[in-house]
Amino acid sequence: MRIVIYEMNFAFKFSDLIVFMEQGRVVCDDAPQVLRDGNNPRVDAFLKDVSLN
């Protein structure tokens, strides 16, 4: 199933794969834990102001 959601806590809690897009392009697609580990500067910049539970 694919869903588009802007609620990051929901996405990180229930997803097996997260696709991060910017300006219509895929920046990265990976498992939630990989995105949390901080391997992509653009994703890190986006998540710095997000409080993930």
TAMOQUI-V709956 format. One line per field, one symbol per residue. psi: psi as a letter, one per 40 degrees, with the letter a starting at -180 (. if undefined). Layout:
# TAMOQUI-V709956
psi=???
This chain:
# TAMOQUI-V709956
psi=ihihiegddddddeidhhhhihfeihdihiidddddefehddddddedehhh.
